[in-house]
């Protein structure tokens, strides 16, 4: 069961999904990532970028601690 949760956390999500999780606009995570205050997205192709759900959840659990670690 724990491995299933891990696999679900490793899925890639869109900026729209990130914004929904954070309760923010779609541009906000992009700005934070550019400033080094949020996980950087993964570029899959020229026009396809996604975030790893586990990275977003880690940031949500402790934004300040995440910044200090990264």
N, C-alpha and C positions, 0 to 999 in steps of 0.2 A: 504494500500500500504506500509506503514512504517513497518508493521509487517512482510510482505513478505521479505523486505530487511533485517530485523533482522534475520529471519530464514535462509536466504541465508548466512549471515555472521557467523552463528553458525555452518555451516557445517564443517566437518573435512576434511583436505587436507593432501596430502602426502608430503614427503620431496622434491619430484620432483616438485610439484606445488609451494611449498614455494620457492624453488630455482628460479623457473621461475618468480614468483612475484618480487623477490629481484634482479633478474639479477645476480645471484651468482651460485657457485657450490653447489651441493647437500650436501657436507660436511660442508659448512660454517655455516648454521643455527645450526647444531649439535654442532659445536665447541662453538658458541656463547651461546647456551643454557647451555652447560656444564659449561661455565664460569659465568653463571648468567646474561648475557647481552642480552638475547633473551628469549621469552616465552618457557617454557618447553613443550615438546610434551606430548600427552596423550598415555599411553601404553594400547592398547586394548587387546593384547595377547602377547605371548612370541616373536612373529615375526611380529607384526603389531602395528605400532606407527603412530599417526597422530597429526597434529596441528589444533587448532581451528582457522578458518579464521579470526574471530573477534579479536583474540589475535595478530595475525600477522599484521592486519591492524592498530591496536592500536600502535604497535611497530613502524610500518612504518611512522605513522603520527608524532611521536616524540620519536626517539630512546633514547635520553638522558633523557627525562622526564620519559619514561617508566622505565629505569634503576633506576632513583631516587625513583620512587614509589615502585619498587619491590626490 
